[in-house]
Amino acid sequence: MQLVQIHRKWPVILLVGLLLLAVTGGALAAEFAGDEDVYRLAAGEVVNDDLYVGSGEIYIDGTVKGDLFAFGGYVEINGVVEGDLVAGGGGVVIRGQVMDDARVAGGGIEVTGTIGDDLFVAGGGGQGMGFPMQFGSRSIQQGIRIGSEARIGGDGVIVGGGGKIDGNIGGNLWAAMGELELAGQVGGNAELQVGSLRVDEGSRVAGTLRYSSPDQASIPGEAAGAVTYDAPQTETSPGASAIGRIVGWFVRTLLILVGFALLGWLLLRYAPGLLTAPVAAIQEKPVESGLYGLLAAALLIFIPILSILLVVLVWIFWGTFSALTMAFFLLGTLALVWMLSPLVTGLWLGQRIVERAGSETTLTVALLVGVLLIVVIGRVPFIGWLVYLLSFALALGGVLRSRRMAQVALT
């Protein structure tokens, strides 16, 4: 993977196109699976197509002939994925083999298996975030750990709070982390932007080790063909800025998707009606729901003015504490409606995509498919805000129609 200067719009457009193709085109020939608690592809079992999974815990011990999309509280890959892996969750563990690219985001990530091509990782960890996370019977440490057994055939792009990179990376390494311990082998160049860096004895970068951190690190003499230290600067070169934007866009998109996925799974598990009722109303009359939502969204323009007046009145009669409580309540309510809208619209959209594919799946997987589409398009400059606005209007209309349908049913 050559780190070169690219026109700032084209990487985003290209990535959006590829992801949209993966969702709209690939989904038409894919298998959807999962349940509310645990999904397991047992050893010896084979999926001869792409596989989309959403569950609390996911275990892939068998073989997936195509691409694997897995999102849940905990994801563990022990088998073989012959295509790409796209995974996100609180904890993600790769002990098996991914024959193409792997794109992973999570609070704790462990890679001790084999990645045939490039590895893209966005994880947590860092100072004060070292406590383990528990998922059912599994426990995983926060941060990113590329184990000594790991083999990465291509490049590694790793972003997170902290962790350790060991094993063997055949291509280049690019890492941006708060705390990093480098202990493995890199076949190309390594470019590191870190808060603190430790390079172990025995680690080796075949090309140039270039790093930027607040303080210079102690680098063993045989650790790299050449070592370059860049003191942190407020201004960066055009090429570095382009790279930072590309990586930042990719990482942010993954984190948004993982956040929506986890929130959606929790709602479907513990309060499914908050999503399924509006979706049913949208499914029945999508155009009417959209018009309801647009009208309600227009009326919301006046809510901030009314909210300020209400807070002032509360402050006059009941004091500062009551006024602040009211302000936080009103702000939180609006933020909650806005935040939940992609989940409602995403579930409706995902169900339609799955229906067109002629497949049957769980609500969780349908939600992931739809939210992926909304998040990716919503991250495109200049049009993203419109996507989220339309999603908000449609979801709001679904909520209003579902409430109306419930009242009619009672009467």
C-alpha positions as a Markdown table, in Angstrom:
| # | Residue | x | y | z |
|---|---|---|---|---|
| 1 | Met | 0.0 | 0.0 | 0.0 |
| 2 | Gln | 1.8 | 3.1 | -1.2 |
| 3 | Leu | 1.3 | 6.2 | 1.0 |
| 4 | Val | 1.0 | 8.8 | -1.7 |
| 5 | Gln | -0.8 | 12.1 | -2.1 |
| 6 | Ile | -4.3 | 11.6 | -3.4 |
| 7 | His | -7.0 | 14.1 | -4.3 |
| 8 | Arg | -9.0 | 14.4 | -1.1 |
| 9 | Lys | -12.4 | 13.5 | -2.5 |
| 10 | Trp | -11.6 | 10.4 | -4.5 |
| 11 | Pro | -10.6 | 8.0 | -1.7 |
| 12 | Val | -13.8 | 8.7 | 0.1 |
| 13 | Ile | -15.9 | 8.3 | -3.1 |
| 14 | Leu | -14.1 | 5.1 | -4.0 |
| 15 | Leu | -14.5 | 3.6 | -0.5 |
| 16 | Val | -18.2 | 4.5 | -0.5 |
| 17 | Gly | -18.7 | 2.9 | -3.9 |
| 18 | Leu | -17.0 | -0.3 | -2.8 |
| 19 | Leu | -19.0 | -0.5 | 0.5 |
| 20 | Leu | -22.2 | 0.2 | -1.3 |
| 21 | Leu | -21.4 | -2.5 | -3.8 |
| 22 | Ala | -20.7 | -4.9 | -1.0 |
| 23 | Val | -24.1 | -4.1 | 0.6 |
| 24 | Thr | -26.4 | -3.7 | -2.4 |
| 25 | Gly | -24.8 | -6.1 | -4.8 |
| 26 | Gly | -23.2 | -8.7 | -2.5 |
| 27 | Ala | -26.3 | -8.9 | -0.3 |
| 28 | Leu | -28.2 | -10.2 | -3.3 |
| 29 | Ala | -26.1 | -13.4 | -3.1 |
| 30 | Ala | -25.4 | -13.8 | 0.5 |
| 31 | Glu | -26.4 | -15.7 | 3.6 |
| 32 | Phe | -27.8 | -13.9 | 6.6 |
| 33 | Ala | -27.6 | -15.5 | 10.0 |
| 34 | Gly | -27.6 | -14.8 | 13.8 |
| 35 | Asp | -29.8 | -14.7 | 16.8 |
| 36 | Glu | -30.2 | -12.6 | 19.9 |
| 37 | Asp | -27.6 | -14.4 | 22.0 |
| 38 | Val | -25.0 | -16.6 | 20.4 |
| 39 | Tyr | -24.2 | -17.6 | 16.8 |
| 40 | Arg | -21.7 | -20.3 | 16.1 |
| 41 | Leu | -20.5 | -21.7 | 12.8 |
| 42 | Ala | -19.2 | -25.1 | 14.0 |
| 43 | Ala | -15.9 | -26.6 | 12.9 |
| 44 | Gly | -16.5 | -28.6 | 9.6 |
| 45 | Glu | -19.4 | -26.5 | 8.5 |
| 46 | Val | -19.1 | -24.5 | 5.3 |
| 47 | Val | -20.9 | -21.4 | 4.1 |
| 48 | Asn | -20.5 | -21.2 | 0.3 |
| 49 | Asp | -21.3 | -17.5 | 0.0 |
| 50 | Asp | -20.9 | -14.2 | 1.9 |
| 51 | Leu | -22.1 | -14.4 | 5.5 |
| 52 | Tyr | -23.7 | -11.5 | 7.5 |
| 53 | Val | -24.0 | -12.2 | 11.2 |
| 54 | Gly | -25.2 | -10.1 | 14.1 |
| 55 | Ser | -25.5 | -11.6 | 17.6 |
| 56 | Gly | -24.4 | -11.0 | 21.2 |
| 57 | Glu | -21.5 | -13.5 | 20.8 |
| 58 | Ile | -20.2 | -14.8 | 17.4 |
| 59 | Tyr | -17.9 | -17.8 | 16.9 |
| 60 | Ile | -16.7 | -18.8 | 13.5 |
| 61 | Asp | -15.0 | -22.2 | 13.8 |
| 62 | Gly | -15.9 | -23.4 | 10.3 |
| 63 | Thr | -15.3 | -22.0 | 6.8 |
| 64 | Val | -16.8 | -19.0 | 5.0 |
| 65 | Lys | -16.1 | -19.2 | 1.2 |
| 66 | Gly | -17.0 | -15.5 | 0.7 |
| 67 | Asp | -16.8 | -12.4 | 2.8 |
| 68 | Leu | -17.7 | -12.3 | 6.4 |
| 69 | Phe | -19.5 | -9.3 | 8.1 |
| 70 | Ala | -19.8 | -9.9 | 11.8 |
| 71 | Phe | -21.0 | -7.5 | 14.4 |
| 72 | Gly | -21.8 | -8.2 | 18.1 |
| 73 | Gly | -20.7 | -7.9 | 21.6 |
| 74 | Tyr | -17.9 | -10.4 | 21.1 |
| 75 | Val | -16.6 | -11.9 | 17.8 |
| 76 | Glu | -14.1 | -14.8 | 17.6 |
| 77 | Ile | -12.7 | -16.2 | 14.3 |
| 78 | Asn | -11.1 | -19.6 | 14.7 |
| 79 | Gly | -11.9 | -21.0 | 11.3 |
| 80 | Val | -11.2 | -19.8 | 7.7 |
| 81 | Val | -12.6 | -16.8 | 5.9 |
| 82 | Glu | -11.7 | -17.0 | 2.2 |
| 83 | Gly | -12.7 | -13.5 | 1.4 |
| 84 | Asp | -12.6 | -10.2 | 3.4 |
| 85 | Leu | -13.5 | -9.9 | 7.0 |
| 86 | Val | -15.4 | -6.9 | 8.3 |
| 87 | Ala | -15.9 | -7.2 | 12.1 |
| 88 | Gly | -16.9 | -4.9 | 14.9 |
| 89 | Gly | -17.8 | -5.4 | 18.6 |
| 90 | Gly | -16.7 | -4.8 | 22.1 |
| 91 | Gly | -14.1 | -7.6 | 21.7 |
| 92 | Val | -12.8 | -9.1 | 18.4 |
| 93 | Val | -10.4 | -12.1 | 18.4 |
| 94 | Ile | -8.8 | -13.5 | 15.2 |
| 95 | Arg | -7.1 | -16.9 | 15.7 |
| 96 | Gly | -7.9 | -18.5 | 12.4 |
| 97 | Gln | -7.2 | -17.5 | 8.8 |
| 98 | Val | -8.5 | -14.6 | 6.7 |
| 99 | Met | -7.3 | -15.1 | 3.2 |
| 100 | Asp | -8.0 | -11.5 | 2.0 |
| 101 | Asp | -8.3 | -8.1 | 3.9 |
| 102 | Ala | -9.4 | -7.8 | 7.5 |
| 103 | Arg | -11.1 | -4.6 | 8.7 |
| 104 | Val | -11.8 | -4.7 | 12.4 |
| 105 | Ala | -13.0 | -2.2 | 15.1 |
| 106 | Gly | -13.6 | -2.8 | 18.8 |
| 107 | Gly | -12.7 | -2.0 | 22.3 |
| 108 | Gly | -10.3 | -5.0 | 22.6 |
| 109 | Ile | -8.7 | -6.6 | 19.6 |
| 110 | Glu | -6.4 | -9.7 | 19.5 |
| 111 | Val | -4.9 | -11.1 | 16.3 |
| 112 | Thr | -2.8 | -14.3 | 16.5 |
| 113 | Gly | -3.9 | -15.8 | 13.2 |
| 114 | Thr | -3.1 | -15.2 | 9.5 |
| 115 | Ile | -4.3 | -12.3 | 7.4 |
| 116 | Gly | -3.6 | -13.0 | 3.7 |
| 117 | Asp | -3.6 | -9.3 | 2.6 |
| 118 | Asp | -4.0 | -6.0 | 4.5 |
| 119 | Leu | -5.1 | -5.5 | 8.1 |
| 120 | Phe | -7.0 | -2.4 | 9.1 |
| 121 | Val | -7.7 | -2.0 | 12.9 |
| 122 | Ala | -9.3 | 0.6 | 15.0 |
| 123 | Gly | -9.3 | -0.2 | 18.7 |
| 124 | Gly | -9.4 | 1.1 | 22.3 |
| 125 | Gly | -7.0 | 0.9 | 25.1 |
| 126 | Gly | -4.4 | 3.4 | 26.3 |
| 127 | Gln | -3.6 | 5.0 | 29.6 |
| 128 | Gly | -6.3 | 4.2 | 32.2 |
| 129 | Met | -8.1 | 1.8 | 29.9 |
| 130 | Gly | -6.3 | -1.4 | 30.7 |
| 131 | Phe | -9.1 | -3.2 | 32.5 |
| 132 | Pro | -10.5 | -6.4 | 30.9 |
| 133 | Met | -14.0 | -6.6 | 29.4 |
| 134 | Gln | -16.3 | -9.6 | 30.0 |
| 135 | Phe | -18.6 | -11.0 | 27.3 |
| 136 | Gly | -20.4 | -14.1 | 28.5 |
| 137 | Ser | -17.7 | -16.7 | 29.2 |
| 138 | Arg | -15.0 | -14.7 | 27.4 |
| 139 | Ser | -12.8 | -11.9 | 28.7 |
| 140 | Ile | -10.6 | -9.6 | 26.6 |
| 141 | Gln | -8.2 | -6.8 | 27.5 |
| 142 | Gln | -8.9 | -3.4 | 26.1 |
| 143 | Gly | -6.5 | -2.2 | 23.4 |
| 144 | Ile | -4.8 | -3.8 | 20.3 |
| 145 | Arg | -2.6 | -6.9 | 20.5 |
| 146 | Ile | -1.0 | -8.4 | 17.4 |
| 147 | Gly | 0.5 | -11.6 | 18.8 |
| 148 | Ser | 3.8 | -13.2 | 17.9 |
| 149 | Glu | 2.1 | -15.9 | 16.0 |
| 150 | Ala | 0.3 | -13.4 | 13.7 |
| 151 | Arg | 1.1 | -13.3 | 10.0 |
| 152 | Ile | 0.0 | -10.3 | 7.9 |
| 153 | Gly | 0.7 | -10.8 | 4.2 |
| 154 | Gly | 0.1 | -7.2 | 3.2 |
| 155 | Asp | 0.2 | -3.8 | 5.0 |
| 156 | Gly | -1.0 | -3.0 | 8.5 |
| 157 | Val | -3.0 | 0.2 | 9.3 |
| 158 | Ile | -3.5 | 0.3 | 13.0 |
| 159 | Val | -5.2 | 3.1 | 15.0 |
| 160 | Gly | -6.1 | 3.0 | 18.7 |
| 161 | Gly | -5.5 | 4.0 | 22.3 |
| 162 | Gly | -2.7 | 1.6 | 23.0 |
| 163 | Gly | -1.3 | -1.9 | 22.5 |
| 164 | Lys | 1.4 | -4.2 | 21.2 |
| 165 | Ile | 2.4 | -5.0 | 17.6 |
| 166 | Asp | 4.3 | -8.3 | 17.3 |
| 167 | Gly | 4.3 | -11.1 | 14.7 |
| 168 | Asn | 5.2 | -10.6 | 11.0 |
| 169 | Ile | 3.8 | -7.9 | 8.7 |
| 170 | Gly | 4.9 | -8.5 | 5.1 |
| 171 | Gly | 4.3 | -5.0 | 3.8 |
| 172 | Asn | 4.3 | -1.5 | 5.3 |
| 173 | Leu | 3.1 | -0.5 | 8.8 |
| 174 | Trp | 1.2 | 2.7 | 9.5 |
| 175 | Ala | 0.1 | 3.2 | 13.2 |
| 176 | Ala | -1.4 | 6.0 | 15.1 |
| 177 | Met | -1.6 | 5.1 | 18.8 |
| 178 | Gly | -1.4 | 6.7 | 22.2 |
| 179 | Glu | 0.9 | 4.0 | 23.6 |
| 180 | Leu | 2.7 | 1.5 | 21.3 |
| 181 | Glu | 5.1 | -1.4 | 21.9 |
| 182 | Leu | 6.7 | -2.6 | 18.7 |
| 183 | Ala | 8.1 | -6.1 | 18.9 |
| 184 | Gly | 7.5 | -7.8 | 15.5 |
| 185 | Gln | 8.9 | -7.9 | 12.0 |
| 186 | Val | 7.9 | -5.4 | 9.3 |
| 187 | Gly | 8.9 | -6.3 | 5.7 |
| 188 | Gly | 8.6 | -2.7 | 4.5 |
| 189 | Asn | 8.6 | 0.7 | 6.1 |
| 190 | Ala | 7.0 | 1.7 | 9.4 |
| 191 | Glu | 5.5 | 5.1 | 10.0 |
| 192 | Leu | 4.3 | 5.6 | 13.5 |
| 193 | Gln | 2.5 | 8.6 | 15.1 |
| 194 | Val | 2.4 | 7.8 | 18.9 |
| 195 | Gly | 2.2 | 9.4 | 22.3 |
| 196 | Ser | 4.8 | 7.0 | 23.6 |
| 197 | Leu | 6.9 | 4.4 | 21.8 |
| 198 | Arg | 8.8 | 1.3 | 23.0 |
| 199 | Val | 10.8 | -0.8 | 20.5 |
| 200 | Asp | 11.8 | -4.2 | 21.8 |
| 201 | Glu | 15.0 | -6.0 | 21.2 |
| 202 | Gly | 14.5 | -8.5 | 18.4 |
| 203 | Ser | 12.0 | -6.3 | 16.5 |
| 204 | Arg | 13.0 | -5.5 | 12.9 |
| 205 | Val | 11.8 | -3.0 | 10.2 |
| 206 | Ala | 13.4 | -3.9 | 6.9 |
| 207 | Gly | 13.0 | -0.4 | 5.5 |
| 208 | Thr | 12.8 | 3.0 | 7.3 |
| 209 | Leu | 11.3 | 3.4 | 10.8 |
| 210 | Arg | 9.8 | 6.9 | 10.9 |
| 211 | Tyr | 8.1 | 8.0 | 14.0 |
| 212 | Ser | 6.7 | 11.1 | 15.6 |
| 213 | Ser | 6.1 | 11.4 | 19.4 |
| 214 | Pro | 6.5 | 14.1 | 22.1 |
| 215 | Asp | 9.8 | 12.5 | 23.1 |
| 216 | Gln | 12.5 | 10.5 | 21.3 |
| 217 | Ala | 12.4 | 6.8 | 22.0 |
| 218 | Ser | 15.4 | 4.5 | 22.6 |
| 219 | Ile | 15.6 | 2.5 | 19.4 |
| 220 | Pro | 17.9 | -0.6 | 19.3 |
| 221 | Gly | 20.6 | -0.3 | 16.7 |
| 222 | Glu | 19.5 | -3.3 | 14.6 |
| 223 | Ala | 15.8 | -2.4 | 14.8 |
| 224 | Ala | 15.5 | -0.8 | 11.3 |
| 225 | Gly | 17.4 | -0.1 | 8.1 |
| 226 | Ala | 17.1 | 3.6 | 9.0 |
| 227 | Val | 15.4 | 5.6 | 11.7 |
| 228 | Thr | 13.9 | 9.0 | 11.4 |
| 229 | Tyr | 12.4 | 11.0 | 14.2 |
| 230 | Asp | 9.9 | 13.8 | 13.4 |
| 231 | Ala | 9.2 | 16.2 | 16.3 |
| 232 | Pro | 5.4 | 17.0 | 16.5 |
| 233 | Gln | 4.5 | 20.0 | 14.4 |
| 234 | Thr | 1.3 | 22.0 | 14.2 |
| 235 | Glu | 1.5 | 22.0 | 10.4 |
| 236 | Thr | 1.9 | 18.9 | 8.4 |
| 237 | Ser | 2.8 | 18.3 | 4.8 |
| 238 | Pro | 0.0 | 18.1 | 2.1 |
| 239 | Gly | 0.7 | 14.4 | 1.7 |
| 240 | Ala | 0.6 | 13.6 | 5.4 |
| 241 | Ser | -2.6 | 15.7 | 5.7 |
| 242 | Ala | -4.3 | 13.7 | 2.9 |
| 243 | Ile | -3.3 | 10.4 | 4.5 |
| 244 | Gly | -4.5 | 11.6 | 7.9 |
| 245 | Arg | -7.9 | 12.5 | 6.4 |
| 246 | Ile | -8.3 | 9.2 | 4.7 |
| 247 | Val | -7.4 | 7.1 | 7.7 |
| 248 | Gly | -9.4 | 9.4 | 10.0 |
| 249 | Trp | -12.5 | 9.1 | 7.8 |
| 250 | Phe | -12.2 | 5.3 | 7.7 |
| 251 | Val | -11.7 | 4.9 | 11.4 |
| 252 | Arg | -14.5 | 7.3 | 12.3 |
| 253 | Thr | -16.9 | 5.5 | 10.0 |
| 254 | Leu | -16.1 | 2.2 | 11.6 |
| 255 | Leu | -16.5 | 3.5 | 15.1 |
| 256 | Ile | -19.9 | 5.1 | 14.2 |
| 257 | Leu | -21.0 | 1.8 | 12.7 |
| 258 | Val | -19.9 | -0.2 | 15.7 |
| 259 | Gly | -21.7 | 2.2 | 18.0 |
| 260 | Phe | -24.9 | 2.0 | 16.1 |
| 261 | Ala | -24.6 | -1.8 | 15.9 |
| 262 | Leu | -24.2 | -2.2 | 19.7 |
| 263 | Leu | -26.9 | 0.2 | 20.5 |
| 264 | Gly | -29.3 | -1.4 | 18.0 |
| 265 | Trp | -28.5 | -4.9 | 19.4 |
| 266 | Leu | -29.3 | -3.7 | 23.0 |
| 267 | Leu | -32.6 | -2.1 | 21.9 |
| 268 | Leu | -33.7 | -5.2 | 20.0 |
| 269 | Arg | -32.8 | -7.4 | 22.9 |
| 270 | Tyr | -34.3 | -5.4 | 25.8 |
| 271 | Ala | -36.8 | -2.9 | 24.2 |
| 272 | Pro | -37.6 | -4.1 | 20.6 |
| 273 | Gly | -40.8 | -2.1 | 20.4 |
| 274 | Leu | -38.9 | 1.2 | 20.3 |
| 275 | Leu | -37.6 | 0.1 | 16.8 |
| 276 | Thr | -40.1 | -2.4 | 15.5 |
| 277 | Ala | -43.3 | -0.3 | 16.0 |
| 278 | Pro | -42.1 | 2.7 | 13.9 |
| 279 | Val | -40.6 | 0.3 | 11.3 |
| 280 | Ala | -44.0 | -1.4 | 10.9 |
| 281 | Ala | -45.6 | 2.0 | 10.4 |
| 282 | Ile | -43.1 | 2.9 | 7.8 |
| 283 | Gln | -43.4 | -0.4 | 6.1 |
| 284 | Glu | -47.2 | 0.0 | 5.8 |
| 285 | Lys | -47.1 | 3.5 | 4.3 |
| 286 | Pro | -43.6 | 4.9 | 3.7 |
| 287 | Val | -44.7 | 7.9 | 1.7 |
| 288 | Glu | -47.2 | 9.0 | 4.4 |
| 289 | Ser | -44.6 | 8.4 | 7.1 |
| 290 | Gly | -42.1 | 10.5 | 5.3 |
| 291 | Leu | -44.6 | 13.4 | 4.9 |
| 292 | Tyr | -45.5 | 13.2 | 8.6 |
| 293 | Gly | -41.9 | 13.3 | 9.5 |
| 294 | Leu | -41.1 | 16.3 | 7.3 |
| 295 | Leu | -44.0 | 18.2 | 8.7 |
| 296 | Ala | -42.9 | 17.4 | 12.3 |
| 297 | Ala | -39.3 | 18.3 | 11.5 |
| 298 | Ala | -40.4 | 21.7 | 10.2 |
| 299 | Leu | -42.3 | 22.2 | 13.5 |
| 300 | Leu | -39.2 | 21.3 | 15.5 |
| 301 | Ile | -37.6 | 24.6 | 14.3 |
| 302 | Phe | -39.7 | 26.3 | 16.9 |
| 303 | Ile | -38.9 | 23.9 | 19.7 |
| 304 | Pro | -35.5 | 25.5 | 20.7 |
| 305 | Ile | -37.3 | 28.8 | 21.2 |
| 306 | Leu | -40.1 | 27.3 | 23.3 |
| 307 | Ser | -37.5 | 25.3 | 25.2 |
| 308 | Ile | -35.6 | 28.4 | 26.2 |
| 309 | Leu | -38.8 | 30.1 | 27.3 |
| 310 | Leu | -39.7 | 27.0 | 29.4 |
| 311 | Val | -36.2 | 26.9 | 31.0 |
| 312 | Val | -36.4 | 30.6 | 31.9 |
| 313 | Leu | -39.8 | 30.1 | 33.5 |
| 314 | Val | -38.6 | 27.2 | 35.5 |
| 315 | Trp | -35.5 | 29.2 | 36.6 |
| 316 | Ile | -37.8 | 32.1 | 37.8 |
| 317 | Phe | -40.2 | 30.0 | 39.8 |
| 318 | Trp | -38.1 | 27.0 | 40.9 |
| 319 | Gly | -34.4 | 28.1 | 40.8 |
| 320 | Thr | -31.2 | 27.3 | 39.0 |
| 321 | Phe | -31.0 | 23.6 | 39.7 |
| 322 | Ser | -34.5 | 22.9 | 38.3 |
| 323 | Ala | -33.8 | 25.0 | 35.3 |
| 324 | Leu | -30.6 | 23.1 | 34.5 |
| 325 | Thr | -32.4 | 19.8 | 35.0 |
| 326 | Met | -35.1 | 20.9 | 32.5 |
| 327 | Ala | -32.5 | 22.1 | 30.0 |
| 328 | Phe | -30.6 | 18.8 | 30.1 |
| 329 | Phe | -33.8 | 16.8 | 29.8 |
| 330 | Leu | -35.0 | 18.8 | 26.7 |
| 331 | Leu | -31.5 | 18.6 | 25.1 |
| 332 | Gly | -31.2 | 14.9 | 25.8 |
| 333 | Thr | -34.6 | 14.2 | 24.4 |
| 334 | Leu | -33.8 | 15.9 | 21.1 |
| 335 | Ala | -30.4 | 14.2 | 20.9 |
| 336 | Leu | -32.0 | 10.8 | 21.6 |
| 337 | Val | -34.5 | 11.2 | 18.8 |
| 338 | Trp | -31.8 | 12.2 | 16.4 |
| 339 | Met | -29.5 | 9.4 | 17.5 |
| 340 | Leu | -32.1 | 6.7 | 17.3 |
| 341 | Ser | -33.4 | 7.7 | 13.8 |
| 342 | Pro | -30.7 | 5.8 | 11.8 |
| 343 | Leu | -31.6 | 2.7 | 13.7 |
| 344 | Val | -35.3 | 2.9 | 12.8 |
| 345 | Thr | -34.6 | 3.8 | 9.2 |
| 346 | Gly | -31.8 | 1.3 | 9.0 |
| 347 | Leu | -33.9 | -1.6 | 10.2 |
| 348 | Trp | -36.6 | -0.7 | 7.7 |
| 349 | Leu | -34.0 | -0.3 | 4.9 |
| 350 | Gly | -32.2 | -3.5 | 5.9 |
| 351 | Gln | -35.4 | -5.5 | 5.8 |
| 352 | Arg | -36.2 | -4.3 | 2.3 |
| 353 | Ile | -32.7 | -5.2 | 1.1 |
| 354 | Val | -32.9 | -8.7 | 2.6 |
| 355 | Glu | -36.4 | -9.2 | 1.1 |
| 356 | Arg | -35.1 | -8.3 | -2.3 |
| 357 | Ala | -32.3 | -10.8 | -1.9 |
| 358 | Gly | -35.0 | -13.5 | -1.3 |
| 359 | Ser | -33.4 | -14.3 | 2.1 |
| 360 | Glu | -34.7 | -14.6 | 5.7 |
| 361 | Thr | -32.7 | -13.3 | 8.6 |
| 362 | Thr | -33.0 | -11.9 | 12.1 |
| 363 | Leu | -33.8 | -8.3 | 12.9 |
| 364 | Thr | -30.3 | -7.8 | 14.1 |
| 365 | Val | -28.7 | -8.6 | 10.8 |
| 366 | Ala | -31.3 | -6.6 | 8.9 |
| 367 | Leu | -30.5 | -3.6 | 11.1 |
| 368 | Leu | -26.7 | -4.0 | 10.5 |
| 369 | Val | -27.2 | -4.1 | 6.7 |
| 370 | Gly | -29.4 | -0.9 | 6.7 |
| 371 | Val | -27.3 | 1.0 | 9.2 |
| 372 | Leu | -24.2 | 0.2 | 7.2 |
| 373 | Leu | -25.7 | 1.8 | 4.1 |
| 374 | Ile | -26.9 | 4.9 | 6.0 |
| 375 | Val | -23.6 | 5.4 | 7.9 |
| 376 | Val | -21.4 | 5.1 | 4.7 |
| 377 | Ile | -23.5 | 7.5 | 2.6 |
| 378 | Gly | -23.9 | 9.8 | 5.6 |
| 379 | Arg | -20.1 | 10.1 | 5.8 |
| 380 | Val | -19.9 | 11.5 | 2.3 |
| 381 | Pro | -19.0 | 15.2 | 2.3 |
| 382 | Phe | -21.7 | 17.7 | 1.3 |
| 383 | Ile | -24.5 | 15.1 | 1.1 |
| 384 | Gly | -24.1 | 13.3 | 4.4 |
| 385 | Trp | -26.2 | 15.8 | 6.3 |
| 386 | Leu | -29.1 | 15.4 | 3.9 |
| 387 | Val | -29.0 | 11.6 | 4.4 |
| 388 | Tyr | -29.2 | 11.9 | 8.1 |
| 389 | Leu | -32.0 | 14.6 | 7.8 |
| 390 | Leu | -34.1 | 12.3 | 5.6 |
| 391 | Ser | -33.4 | 9.4 | 7.9 |
| 392 | Phe | -34.5 | 11.6 | 10.9 |
| 393 | Ala | -37.7 | 12.7 | 9.1 |
| 394 | Leu | -38.7 | 9.2 | 8.0 |
| 395 | Ala | -38.0 | 7.8 | 11.5 |
| 396 | Leu | -39.9 | 10.6 | 13.2 |
| 397 | Gly | -42.8 | 10.0 | 10.8 |
| 398 | Gly | -42.8 | 6.3 | 11.7 |
| 399 | Val | -42.9 | 7.1 | 15.4 |
| 400 | Leu | -45.8 | 9.5 | 15.0 |
| 401 | Arg | -47.8 | 7.0 | 12.8 |
| 402 | Ser | -47.1 | 4.1 | 15.2 |
| 403 | Arg | -48.4 | 6.1 | 18.1 |
| 404 | Arg | -51.5 | 7.0 | 16.1 |
| 405 | Met | -52.0 | 3.4 | 15.1 |
| 406 | Ala | -51.7 | 2.4 | 18.7 |
| 407 | Gln | -54.3 | 4.9 | 19.8 |
| 408 | Val | -56.7 | 3.8 | 17.1 |
| 409 | Ala | -56.3 | 0.2 | 18.1 |
| 410 | Leu | -57.2 | 1.1 | 21.7 |
| 411 | Thr | -60.4 | 2.8 | 20.6 |
